Amino acid sequence: MADLIPYRIDYLAYQLKITNKILFLIFLALVIPKIIDLIIYIYKSFRNKKNWLIVKSN
């Protein structure tokens, strides 16, 4: 039984590595659309500010 403990620990570490990868992929899938939305929001607000400056100068 004592001989199996290192293998069991290695197996647990291997499983944890897989779960970490899966959790990381889920995290990316949830976060990337938010980042894209943020970039679009910043771009739109910047564009609106530019238009506002043009209107203000006229």
Contacts in CASP RR format, 6 or more apart in sequence:
PFRMAT RR
TARGET T0000
AUTHOR 0000-0000-0000
METHOD contacts of the structure
MODEL  1
MADLIPYRIDYLAYQLKITNKILFLIFLALVIPKIIDLIIYIYKSFRNKK
NWLIVKSN
END
